[in-house]
Structures are given as structure tokens and as C-alpha cells.
């Protein structure tokens, strides 16, 4: 019977002004074939009808609980849900994404088959908000001990949506929060997964496509410049935590990779202004300034 045993899985859904999608996220949890879960919906300061939608679903299912707080950003909201949770396994889910009905069942079986792993990763697909179609892009499976992969290949085929993973709670010692409370920038999932790998957690993969990443919703849509600045700031955060022998190699690799990506995105403007060395100077100066800031050689 539902609700008679302590929840084995704690689902932490974070949302901000997502009244149009939060119901789908919660319903995707309610329709799971595995039923022993709790769902903590952290409303991070929404000003629309998000909370009212969640309250209606709380009334329909006692396993769903609403937590409201002033806006702190997605990392702070996830930490709030984690502190309030009790499950042996943790499922993070954004309010505009959703999971398929057998996700919990199949990933718990994965943990049983491979008891050494602390993270079970599954396949995923993309769906644009205005399209009924699902797309699955080729990605590299996450390695068993993935620190090097996460550091050097995250934006080159190893990116993993957070809700594609199911985590053992034991990854984090008592009184340790999963997300860095002092970091409010973007690319927080990348930082989080690197931290999990630094804890020594082993990862495993199943090929089943068990979750959907929805694109086209209100969120971080920005210029190439803003996105690349955000990822650079995340890289700097990561560099503070890795071993000294990796720090310079990682930052040099990532700054060079970011510059290449930015130049590629800016190619049309560059062609329009071809022959102007000042443009190239403007594009490269921020990267080299960061290199100098961290005392890195410029090979």
C-alpha cells in the first residue's frame, strides 16, 4: 500500500514560475511503476500560479509536498529539498522536465546488479516545447570513475542532464550539502557532478531512455557571450577543488575550448568585419586576462 513504508527515493523538484510545466513534472513522478517515494517540490520564490498548481497535486497525493522559499537560485532550492528529504536515493528534477514511468524501477534494479556504484545514469531524449517529437543525440556514456571525463569532455559529448541520474544519499556525509551554497551562477550541474566524482562515487550506465529534457521553456537563453562567460565562471569554481597537478591543465584546456566555441558562434560577425585585427583582440583579450589572473602559462 502506498505510504505505509519510509520512502526509498526522495524526488526533489525545483521550480520558479513554471505553472505551465510543473504539473507534468509531478505527474511523471506519480505515474512511476515503483511507488515508494516522496516528492518535495521546492518553489523558489515563484510569482505566478506555480504554488497553486502544486497544492492541487499535493491534495491528490500525500507523497507530494510543497516547500516555498524566497528565491535563492536552483542550487539553493535543491539544497533545501535535500535537507528536508529522507530517502536512501535522491532524484533531482527541474520543474520543466519529466521522467518516464519505469525510471525508478529500472535504476533500482541497476543498483542491485552493481552494488558498488553510487550513481545510476540512464539514456535521455530532448523535446522542444512546441514540438511533439523526441530527439536523442549521441553522447558518451559516463565512465565508472569519471573525473577526467567530466573535466575535459563535459561540453564535447559527455554532458548529462541531472535528472538522468539517480544518486545514493550516502555520497554526502552528514551535514554536507550536495550543491555549493556559495555559488549562484549557471552550469551548476557540471560543478555538482565534478564534486560527486571528487567524493569518489562510482558511476554506472543503463541504455534505457528514461527521462526527457524539455527545451524552449523560459530560462537561461542568452547570447553566446553570456553563455560562455557563465561556463568560464563555473570552470574557475571547479578549478579551486581539483588537485594542483590538474588545475592548470584543466583551465588551459577549458579556456582554449571556450574561445574556439565562441569564435565559431561569432563567425558571421567576424566575416562581416574581416581584416579588422581589433575584433580579434576584443574576442581573445578576456580569455588571456583570465589566464593571467590564475598565473597560467600561455603555450
N, C-alpha and C positions, 0 to 999 in steps of 0.2 A: 504494500500500500504506500502511495506517495506520502512523504513527510513523516514517516514513522522512525526513520533512522537518521543519524547525523549525516549531513551532506558529504559525499565523497569528492564532488567537484564544486568549486566556487567560481561562478561566472561573474566577472567584473566588467560591466558595460559602462563606458563613459560617454557622455553626450553633452553637447552645447548647441542649443537652438536647432534641434533635429526632430521637430514634431512630425515631419513628413516621413521619416525613415525609422525612428526608434521603435515603432510598433513591429516592423518587420524583423528587426534585430532580436527583440524579446520573443516573438513568436517562433523564431528559428531555434531558440533555446527550449521553449515549451514543447516543441514537436520532436525533441530528441528521443531516440529509442531507449537510451539509458536515462532513468528518471530520478536518480538520487543526486540531486544538485540543488544549490541555492543560487539565486541570481540577484546580485547587488547592482542596482542602476544608480550611478553617481551623476546627478545633474549638476554640472559645473557652472552654475550661475545663469542658466537659460532665461531669456526674457520673452520667449514665445510660449506656446502651449505644450511644450515637451513634458513638463511635470504632470499635467493633467492627463495626457495620454498614458504615461507610466502608471499613474494612480489607478486608472481603469483596469489595467492589466494586473496590478497588484491585488485588486479586489477579486479578480477572476482566478488568481493562482497565488496561494500563500507562500510559495517558494520564491516569489519575486518581491523585492524590497527596494524602496526608493530612498536614496540619501541625497539631500540637497545641500549645496555649499556655495559660498561666494567663488567667483571664477579664479582658479589658480593655474589653469592650463591642464593639458591632458595627463602629464606626468603626476602632478599633484592629485588629480582626481583618481588616477589608478592607485596611487599610494593610499588614498582614503578608503577605497574599496578593499584593498588588500588587508589593511588593519582591521576592518570590520568582518572579514571573511573567516571561515573556519574549516574549509575543505582541505583534503590531502593533496588535491590537484587544483591548479589555477588556470582558468581560461580567461584571457583578456579579449575584449570585443569592443570595437568602436560602434557608436550608435547608428552609423550609416552602412555597416557591413552586416553579413549574416553567415550562418553556418548550416551545413546540410544535416539531415536527420540522424545519420549514423556516426557522426564525428566522435562523440564521447565513447560510444560502444567500441568502435574500431581502434581508437587510440588507447583506451584502457587495455584492450587485448594486446596492443603493441608493447605496453609496459610489462605485461605478464610474460610475453615471449622474450623480451630483452630487459630483464630487471636491473641491469647496470645503468641504463640510460636515465637521465633526469628530464629530458625534453623530447617529446614526440612531435615530429613535423610531418605535415601531410601536403598533398597537392592542393592547388587553388586555381581559381579562374577569376577573370575580370568581367564586370558587367557595367556598361555605361548607363547612367541614369535614364537616358531617353531611348534605350535600345533593349529589346528582349533577348538579344544574343549574348552568349558567353564566349569569351576568348581565353585560351590558355597559352601563355608564352613559355618558350623553353627556358628553364632555369637549372642551375647546377644544384644537385642535392647537397644539403648541408652535411659537412663532414662530421665524423664522430667527435673529434676534438677540433672545433672549427675556428680557433682564434685567428690563425694566419689567414684563413679564407675570409672571415668577417672583416679583417683589417684591410686586405688588399684586393678583394674581389666583390665587395658589397654592391658597388654600382656597376659591376660588369658581369651580371648573371647570377649572383648569389643572394639577391635581395629576398627577404622572407617577410610577408605580412605577419604581424604579430599574432593574429587570430588563427593562423595556420598551425600554431604550436599549442601544445598542452604541457604545462610545467608541473613538476613536483614541487610542492611547497618547501620541502627540505633543502632546496637550493639556497634559501636565505636563512641565516642564523636568526635566532630570536632577537627582536628589536632592530633588525636590519630591514630597511625599505627596499623594494625592488628597483624603484626609479630614483635617480639622483634628485633630492629635493631642492638643490641649489641651481638646477639647470631648467630653464623655461623656454629654451629655443626649440627649433624644429629638428627633425631627424632623430628624435628621442628613441625611436625603436632600434636604430642602429647602435646607439650608445648602450641601450639596455641589453641587447643581445651580446655585445662585446663584454659587458660586465658579467653576464651569465657565464660566458666562456672563461673569463678570468677566475670565476669561482671554482672552475674545474669541472663543471657539469658536462656530461656526455650527451650527445645528440643522436637521435635515430630518425629514420625516414620511412614512411609508407607512401606508396604512389597514389593511393586513393585521393580523388579530388573532393575534399570535404568542406571547403569554405569558399566564399565569394567576396572579392574585394570590389566594392562599388565605386566607380569614378564619376566625376561630373557633379558631385554634391558641393554645397558651399563649404569651403575650407581653404587650404593653403594653395591657391592658384596665384602664381606670381610670374614676374619676368625671369628670364634666365639669370640675370644678375642677382636678384633677390634669392632665388633658389640655391645658386652656387655659394653665395655668402653664407646662407644657413648651413649648408653641408660643411663648409670650411670651419665654421664655429663648432660644429659637432666634432669634427676631426681634431680640433685643438683640445676639446674636452676629453676625448678618448686618449690622446697622447699623454695626458697627465697620469694615466693609470697603467700604461704598458711599461714593460721593462726598459731600462735605458738603452739597451742594445737594439731595441725595436723602434724607439721613439723617432729618431732622425730618419731612418729608412721609411717608416710609415708616413711621416709628414711630407717628406720629399716626394714620395710616390703619389700621395693624395693631392698635394698642391699642383704637381705637374698634370695629373689626370683631370683635375678640375679646370685648369687652364685650357687643356685640349678640348674638353667638353664645351666650355664657354665660347671658345673661338669657333667651334663648329656651329653652335647655335647662332652665333653672330655673323656667320659667313655672308648672308645677303647684305648687311650693312657694311661689312668690310669691303666687299666687292664694289659697292657704290662709292666708297671712299678710297679706292685702291690707289696706292702710291703715296698715301699720306702716312709718314712714319709716326706722326703724333698719335694717330689712332692706336697703333700697336703699342706705343708707350703707355697710353692710358689703360689698355687692357692688361698689360703684364705688370705694371707697377704695383698693384695691390698684392699680387702673389709674391713678388720679390720682397716687398715690405714685410709680409708675414714670415718669409724665410729668415730675414734678418732679425726679426723680433725673437725668434726661437734659436738664433745662433747657428743656423744650419748652413752648410756649405752649398754653393750653387755650382754643381758639376754640369 
